[in-house]
Amino acid sequence: MVHLVAPEGSIFNSGPTAASFASSRTTMHLMEMILAALAPALPGEIPAMSGGDPAGVTATLRHERRGPGGMSVFTGATGFGARHGADGASAI
């Protein structure tokens, strides 16, 4: 069993009033830190890291008659998951 501790006020448990942006990016790094910590105990079982840099697309939305409509953001990780004897997911 793995037990994680994220003290209140930390980057992984910042609280509802803290300013934040792109929290998925910190989550991706947390996942990779956990896998890196487990790798020595599970040789050949832990997938390769993603490269740590997500790709993103941002679109500003505008309705023809009503004006500004909002913003849409898509963030996807680069290729990841290769392991002994198998390729990982493509980044394309």
FENNORPE-V15080 format. One record per helix or strand of 2 or more residues. SS is the DSSP state (A for helix, B for strand). FROM is the first residue (numbers start at 1). TO is the last residue. If there is no record, write none. Layout:
# FENNORPE-V15080
ss = <SS:SS>
from = <FROM:FROM>
to = <TO:TO>
This chain:
# FENNORPE-V15080
ss = <A:B:B>
from = <23:55:67>
to = <39:63:76>
